[in-house]
Amino acid sequence: MKRAFALVLAFLPCLLAGCGVGRTTITEQPGNYQYQLDEAIDVIDIDTRDALGTLVVTGVEILKEEPFEVQESDGEDEDGETIYTTVTYNQIVQIFYTWSGSKALSNSNFSVWDSADAIGRRPEGLDPAPDYEALAKRDQSSFVVALKNPGSYLDIRFTYNILQIRPTARIRIVM
């Protein structure tokens, strides 16, 4: 057990720095730049300056706009039992994008915050999972997010290498 812990500690700095586990990526814009809907995001390897692909967030659709409650873990009690709390979500949205690059993207490459700065959650990970029907758009990929606070915008952080600490790009979608 001690050996395994020592290996994890030895490998942790490498994981955090992104060495050997994937590329650290940027765009041509400064790190605090907020891309907009339909704006091309050219993803670049920070070391080699190679172009890795282009991401375009093409739209957002509201799939559900009514309150629903789920149970979320809120720590453990003194006996080690999980404590659950009831949390209300008020909206489910589907975000569409196109990607041209050799590496496949998944919803793990994206994180979403609502306009009250609460992080969105994937509906399939909620308990109970809410009912909604996702849409399909030709030649576009998408992911679905449950939001606590509907608002006038969404902030998306895209990270090409999911082990990278800083996001590759920040996108703001005005609703």
Secondary structure as UniProt FT lines:
FT   HELIX           2..17
FT   TURN            18..21
FT   STRAND          25..26
FT   TURN            31..32
FT   STRAND          34..35
FT   TURN            37..38
FT   STRAND          41..45
FT   TURN            46..48
FT   STRAND          51..64
FT   STRAND          68..76
FT   TURN            78..79
FT   STRAND          82..89
FT   STRAND          91..101
FT   HELIX           107..109
FT   STRAND          110..114
FT   TURN            115..116
FT   HELIX           123..125
FT   TURN            138..139
FT   STRAND          141..147
FT   STRAND          153..158
FT   TURN            162..163
FT   STRAND          169..174
//
